[in-house]
Amino acid sequence: MGVTVLRLGHRHYRDQRLTTHVALTARALGAEKVILSGEKDEKIIGSVKDIAKRWGGDFEVEYEKNYRRIITNFHGVKVHLTMYGLRVQDKMKDIRGEKDVLLVLGSEKVPGDVYHMVDYNIAVGSQPHSEVAALAVFLHEYFRGKELEKVFGGAKIKVRPHECGKSFFTS
């Protein structure tokens, strides 16, 4: 199963861009799935599915209104990324040994019971920053940098490394 990201509390009027960035970061850095919870937003779901189709890989995006059901029924380690948790560098060794990981990321204020529903409350730094930054750092540490070498099979669009400018090719 790998890494699944659960995005809590998406608000259509406020979080479209950031929730999209959570999903794209999850996909690009090795997660296999993102589950959106909160207000259902078909535009984001469609957009992320379209990107996965064009840019390759087997990334899934789903919606589930009841985030508690996802957390409760997940078989694997459950990690809430929060600035109030234990330091990622102190706990990554324990988490990395797990095959299936659910990463819980808040949007609005995270309900207090979430802190007790997970196995770890993990902080990436102890200063305010975005959940996208926390997700990126966590995934980079979890995969030990190997996610940067990931090949996305079935890609219709690929980027050719280029010092200056853009260079794409299609398959």
Buried (B, 14 or more C-beta within 10 A) or exposed (E): EEBBBBBBBBBBEEBBEBBBBBBBBBBBBBBBBBBBBBBEBEEBBEBBBEBBEEBBBEBBBEBBEEBBEBBEEBEBBBBBBBBEBEEBEEBBEEBEEBEBBBBBBBBEEBEEEBBEBBBBBBBBEEEEEEBBEBBBBBBBBBBEEEBEEBEBEEBEEBEEEEEEEEEEEEE
